[in-house]
Amino acid sequence: MSSFAIRSTQKELMDTYSGPLEELRTILADINRVNRLLGGIAITQDAVFRLIEENPKKSYTILDVGCADGYMLRSLCIAARSCGLSLKCIGVDLNGDALQLAQEQSSDFPEIRYLKKNVLHGGMEAVDCDIVISSLTLHHFNDADIVVFLKRFLDLAALGVVINDLQRNPLAYYLFKPFSLFFIKTRTARIDGLISIKRAFKRRDLQRFAEALPQARHHISWKWAFRYLWIMDHKPKEHL
């Protein structure tokens, strides 16, 4: 159990993936399936719509950092269409092949566009957005980079930031093994799922990051299955 005391630094296979496009399509489908079955899609979607309800406007721009094949953005757009809400969405990722899949699968979603950008190195200043989301992306980075990411997110987001990521928990790790045998097709996704849990967070980790961002209000809550939802929004000016 001691191996869960601190975040692992082991790299995931997907961090350096350079295999065939069709294999990547299957791996990302595995990840999307797990995220859907274990509530990750709904967690992010509910949080985004909560921020929208609290800040009524005619339309909203959503920026998804680490969008992969765009599954989360398409889910948000479908939900927005069903209630007559106007969304513009921007997906950002470093993996050009994943973005190619995103473009292909988003042909019926003219409200989504994709960019190959490294948010950590800037280059997003011209992007105006209301809400920044990041789902299962933050755990890929070390602590120092995470603080830089979060500051950038807050600078970009007019309304708020929604983070959805994993809890570092031994029970989650050992339950994932039998779960993956039934619901995950690819070896890469099975291996990376276990590494992800060891790279993930305890509440104290997120609270420490939050302390480095005093300009924002932070709402951190545990969600099933073994996830944290972290919503950040800007403090009223009189509180700064």
Contacts in CASP RR format, 6 or more apart in sequence:
PFRMAT RR
TARGET T0000
AUTHOR 0000-0000-0000
METHOD contacts of the structure
MODEL  1
MSSFAIRSTQKELMDTYSGPLEELRTILADINRVNRLLGGIAITQDAVFR
LIEENPKKSYTILDVGCADGYMLRSLCIAARSCGLSLKCIGVDLNGDALQ
LAQEQSSDFPEIRYLKKNVLHGGMEAVDCDIVISSLTLHHFNDADIVVFL
KRFLDLAALGVVINDLQRNPLAYYLFKPFSLFFIKTRTARIDGLISIKRA
FKRRDLQRFAEALPQARHHISWKWAFRYLWIMDHKPKEHL
1 170 0 8 1.000
3 198 0 8 1.000
4 168 0 8 1.000
4 169 0 8 1.000
4 170 0 8 1.000
4 173 0 8 1.000
4 198 0 8 1.000
7 139 0 8 1.000
7 143 0 8 1.000
7 168 0 8 1.000
7 198 0 8 1.000
7 199 0 8 1.000
7 200 0 8 1.000
7 201 0 8 1.000
7 205 0 8 1.000
8 195 0 8 1.000
8 198 0 8 1.000
8 199 0 8 1.000
9 142 0 8 1.000
9 199 0 8 1.000
10 195 0 8 1.000
10 198 0 8 1.000
10 199 0 8 1.000
11 195 0 8 1.000
12 140 0 8 1.000
12 191 0 8 1.000
12 192 0 8 1.000
12 193 0 8 1.000
12 195 0 8 1.000
12 196 0 8 1.000
12 199 0 8 1.000
13 188 0 8 1.000
13 191 0 8 1.000
13 192 0 8 1.000
13 195 0 8 1.000
14 27 0 8 1.000
14 188 0 8 1.000
14 192 0 8 1.000
15 140 0 8 1.000
17 24 0 8 1.000
17 27 0 8 1.000
17 95 0 8 1.000
17 188 0 8 1.000
21 97 0 8 1.000
21 100 0 8 1.000
21 101 0 8 1.000
23 186 0 8 1.000
23 188 0 8 1.000
24 97 0 8 1.000
24 98 0 8 1.000
24 101 0 8 1.000
25 69 0 8 1.000
25 101 0 8 1.000
26 185 0 8 1.000
26 186 0 8 1.000
27 186 0 8 1.000
27 188 0 8 1.000
27 189 0 8 1.000
28 68 0 8 1.000
28 69 0 8 1.000
28 71 0 8 1.000
28 98 0 8 1.000
28 101 0 8 1.000
29 185 0 8 1.000
30 183 0 8 1.000
30 184 0 8 1.000
30 185 0 8 1.000
30 186 0 8 1.000
30 189 0 8 1.000
31 68 0 8 1.000
31 136 0 8 1.000
31 189 0 8 1.000
32 69 0 8 1.000
32 71 0 8 1.000
33 183 0 8 1.000
33 184 0 8 1.000
34 179 0 8 1.000
34 183 0 8 1.000
34 184 0 8 1.000
34 189 0 8 1.000
34 193 0 8 1.000
35 41 0 8 1.000
35 71 0 8 1.000
35 72 0 8 1.000
35 135 0 8 1.000
35 136 0 8 1.000
37 183 0 8 1.000
38 224 0 8 1.000
38 225 0 8 1.000
38 227 0 8 1.000
39 223 0 8 1.000
39 224 0 8 1.000
39 225 0 8 1.000
39 227 0 8 1.000
40 135 0 8 1.000
40 164 0 8 1.000
40 223 0 8 1.000
40 227 0 8 1.000
41 71 0 8 1.000
41 72 0 8 1.000
41 75 0 8 1.000
43 164 0 8 1.000
43 223 0 8 1.000
43 227 0 8 1.000
43 229 0 8 1.000
44 72 0 8 1.000
44 76 0 8 1.000
44 133 0 8 1.000
44 135 0 8 1.000
44 162 0 8 1.000
44 164 0 8 1.000
44 229 0 8 1.000
45 75 0 8 1.000
45 76 0 8 1.000
45 79 0 8 1.000
47 162 0 8 1.000
47 164 0 8 1.000
47 229 0 8 1.000
47 231 0 8 1.000
48 62 0 8 1.000
48 76 0 8 1.000
48 131 0 8 1.000
48 133 0 8 1.000
48 162 0 8 1.000
49 79 0 8 1.000
50 231 0 8 1.000
51 130 0 8 1.000
51 131 0 8 1.000
51 159 0 8 1.000
51 160 0 8 1.000
51 162 0 8 1.000
51 231 0 8 1.000
51 233 0 8 1.000
52 60 0 8 1.000
52 85 0 8 1.000
52 131 0 8 1.000
55 130 0 8 1.000
55 159 0 8 1.000
57 130 0 8 1.000
58 86 0 8 1.000
59 86 0 8 1.000
59 87 0 8 1.000
59 88 0 8 1.000
60 85 0 8 1.000
60 86 0 8 1.000
60 87 0 8 1.000
60 88 0 8 1.000
60 130 0 8 1.000
60 131 0 8 1.000
60 159 0 8 1.000
61 87 0 8 1.000
61 88 0 8 1.000
61 89 0 8 1.000
61 90 0 8 1.000
61 128 0 8 1.000
61 129 0 8 1.000
61 130 0 8 1.000
61 131 0 8 1.000
62 73 0 8 1.000
62 76 0 8 1.000
62 87 0 8 1.000
62 88 0 8 1.000
62 89 0 8 1.000
62 90 0 8 1.000
62 129 0 8 1.000
62 130 0 8 1.000
62 131 0 8 1.000
62 132 0 8 1.000
62 133 0 8 1.000
63 89 0 8 1.000
63 90 0 8 1.000
63 91 0 8 1.000
63 92 0 8 1.000
63 127 0 8 1.000
63 129 0 8 1.000
63 131 0 8 1.000
63 132 0 8 1.000
63 133 0 8 1.000
63 156 0 8 1.000
63 157 0 8 1.000
64 70 0 8 1.000
64 72 0 8 1.000
64 73 0 8 1.000
64 89 0 8 1.000
64 90 0 8 1.000
64 91 0 8 1.000
64 92 0 8 1.000
64 132 0 8 1.000
64 133 0 8 1.000
64 134 0 8 1.000
64 135 0 8 1.000
65 91 0 8 1.000
65 92 0 8 1.000
65 119 0 8 1.000
65 132 0 8 1.000
65 133 0 8 1.000
65 134 0 8 1.000
65 137 0 8 1.000
65 149 0 8 1.000
65 153 0 8 1.000
66 91 0 8 1.000
66 92 0 8 1.000
66 93 0 8 1.000
66 94 0 8 1.000
66 134 0 8 1.000
66 135 0 8 1.000
66 137 0 8 1.000
67 73 0 8 1.000
67 91 0 8 1.000
67 92 0 8 1.000
67 93 0 8 1.000
67 98 0 8 1.000
67 99 0 8 1.000
67 102 0 8 1.000
67 114 0 8 1.000
68 93 0 8 1.000
68 95 0 8 1.000
68 98 0 8 1.000
68 102 0 8 1.000
69 98 0 8 1.000
69 101 0 8 1.000
69 102 0 8 1.000
69 105 0 8 1.000
70 91 0 8 1.000
70 102 0 8 1.000
70 105 0 8 1.000
70 106 0 8 1.000
70 112 0 8 1.000
70 114 0 8 1.000
71 105 0 8 1.000
72 133 0 8 1.000
72 135 0 8 1.000
73 89 0 8 1.000
73 91 0 8 1.000
73 106 0 8 1.000
73 109 0 8 1.000
73 112 0 8 1.000
74 105 0 8 1.000
74 106 0 8 1.000
74 109 0 8 1.000
74 112 0 8 1.000
76 87 0 8 1.000
76 89 0 8 1.000
77 87 0 8 1.000
77 89 0 8 1.000
77 109 0 8 1.000
77 111 0 8 1.000
77 112 0 8 1.000
80 86 0 8 1.000
80 87 0 8 1.000
87 111 0 8 1.000
88 111 0 8 1.000
89 109 0 8 1.000
89 111 0 8 1.000
89 112 0 8 1.000
89 113 0 8 1.000
90 112 0 8 1.000
90 113 0 8 1.000
90 114 0 8 1.000
90 115 0 8 1.000
90 127 0 8 1.000
90 129 0 8 1.000
91 102 0 8 1.000
91 112 0 8 1.000
91 113 0 8 1.000
91 114 0 8 1.000
91 115 0 8 1.000
92 114 0 8 1.000
92 115 0 8 1.000
92 116 0 8 1.000
92 117 0 8 1.000
92 119 0 8 1.000
92 124 0 8 1.000
93 99 0 8 1.000
93 102 0 8 1.000
93 114 0 8 1.000
93 116 0 8 1.000
94 116 0 8 1.000
94 117 0 8 1.000
94 118 0 8 1.000
96 116 0 8 1.000
99 114 0 8 1.000
99 115 0 8 1.000
99 116 0 8 1.000
102 114 0 8 1.000
103 114 0 8 1.000
106 112 0 8 1.000
106 114 0 8 1.000
117 123 0 8 1.000
117 124 0 8 1.000
119 149 0 8 1.000
119 152 0 8 1.000
119 153 0 8 1.000
120 141 0 8 1.000
120 145 0 8 1.000
120 148 0 8 1.000
120 149 0 8 1.000
120 152 0 8 1.000
122 152 0 8 1.000
124 152 0 8 1.000
124 156 0 8 1.000
127 156 0 8 1.000
128 158 0 8 1.000
129 156 0 8 1.000
129 157 0 8 1.000
129 158 0 8 1.000
130 157 0 8 1.000
130 158 0 8 1.000
130 159 0 8 1.000
130 160 0 8 1.000
131 157 0 8 1.000
131 159 0 8 1.000
131 160 0 8 1.000
131 161 0 8 1.000
131 162 0 8 1.000
132 153 0 8 1.000
132 156 0 8 1.000
132 157 0 8 1.000
132 160 0 8 1.000
132 161 0 8 1.000
132 162 0 8 1.000
133 161 0 8 1.000
133 162 0 8 1.000
133 163 0 8 1.000
133 164 0 8 1.000
134 149 0 8 1.000
134 153 0 8 1.000
134 161 0 8 1.000
134 162 0 8 1.000
134 163 0 8 1.000
134 164 0 8 1.000
134 165 0 8 1.000
135 163 0 8 1.000
135 164 0 8 1.000
135 165 0 8 1.000
136 164 0 8 1.000
136 165 0 8 1.000
136 166 0 8 1.000
136 196 0 8 1.000
137 165 0 8 1.000
138 146 0 8 1.000
138 149 0 8 1.000
138 163 0 8 1.000
138 165 0 8 1.000
138 201 0 8 1.000
139 165 0 8 1.000
139 166 0 8 1.000
139 196 0 8 1.000
139 199 0 8 1.000
139 200 0 8 1.000
139 201 0 8 1.000
140 199 0 8 1.000
141 149 0 8 1.000
143 205 0 8 1.000
143 209 0 8 1.000
146 209 0 8 1.000
147 209 0 8 1.000
147 212 0 8 1.000
147 213 0 8 1.000
150 161 0 8 1.000
150 209 0 8 1.000
150 212 0 8 1.000
150 213 0 8 1.000
150 232 0 8 1.000
151 213 0 8 1.000
153 161 0 8 1.000
153 232 0 8 1.000
154 160 0 8 1.000
154 161 0 8 1.000
154 213 0 8 1.000
154 215 0 8 1.000
154 216 0 8 1.000
154 232 0 8 1.000
154 234 0 8 1.000
157 232 0 8 1.000
159 233 0 8 1.000
159 234 0 8 1.000
160 231 0 8 1.000
160 232 0 8 1.000
160 233 0 8 1.000
160 234 0 8 1.000
161 216 0 8 1.000
161 230 0 8 1.000
161 231 0 8 1.000
161 232 0 8 1.000
161 233 0 8 1.000
162 229 0 8 1.000
162 230 0 8 1.000
162 231 0 8 1.000
163 228 0 8 1.000
163 229 0 8 1.000
163 230 0 8 1.000
163 231 0 8 1.000
163 232 0 8 1.000
164 227 0 8 1.000
164 228 0 8 1.000
164 229 0 8 1.000
164 230 0 8 1.000
165 200 0 8 1.000
165 201 0 8 1.000
165 227 0 8 1.000
165 228 0 8 1.000
165 230 0 8 1.000
166 172 0 8 1.000
166 196 0 8 1.000
166 197 0 8 1.000
166 200 0 8 1.000
166 201 0 8 1.000
166 226 0 8 1.000
166 227 0 8 1.000
166 228 0 8 1.000
167 197 0 8 1.000
167 200 0 8 1.000
167 201 0 8 1.000
167 202 0 8 1.000
167 222 0 8 1.000
167 226 0 8 1.000
167 227 0 8 1.000
167 228 0 8 1.000
168 197 0 8 1.000
168 198 0 8 1.000
168 199 0 8 1.000
168 200 0 8 1.000
168 201 0 8 1.000
168 202 0 8 1.000
168 205 0 8 1.000
169 197 0 8 1.000
169 200 0 8 1.000
169 226 0 8 1.000
171 226 0 8 1.000
172 197 0 8 1.000
172 225 0 8 1.000
172 226 0 8 1.000
173 194 0 8 1.000
173 197 0 8 1.000
173 198 0 8 1.000
176 193 0 8 1.000
176 194 0 8 1.000
176 197 0 8 1.000
177 194 0 8 1.000
180 189 0 8 1.000
180 190 0 8 1.000
180 193 0 8 1.000
184 190 0 8 1.000
197 226 0 8 1.000
201 228 0 8 1.000
203 220 0 8 1.000
203 222 0 8 1.000
203 228 0 8 1.000
206 220 0 8 1.000
206 228 0 8 1.000
206 230 0 8 1.000
207 220 0 8 1.000
210 216 0 8 1.000
210 218 0 8 1.000
210 220 0 8 1.000
210 230 0 8 1.000
210 232 0 8 1.000
213 232 0 8 1.000
215 234 0 8 1.000
215 235 0 8 1.000
215 240 0 8 1.000
216 232 0 8 1.000
216 233 0 8 1.000
216 234 0 8 1.000
216 235 0 8 1.000
217 232 0 8 1.000
217 233 0 8 1.000
217 234 0 8 1.000
217 235 0 8 1.000
218 230 0 8 1.000
218 231 0 8 1.000
218 232 0 8 1.000
219 230 0 8 1.000
219 231 0 8 1.000
219 232 0 8 1.000
220 228 0 8 1.000
220 229 0 8 1.000
220 230 0 8 1.000
221 228 0 8 1.000
221 229 0 8 1.000
222 228 0 8 1.000
222 229 0 8 1.000
223 229 0 8 1.000
END
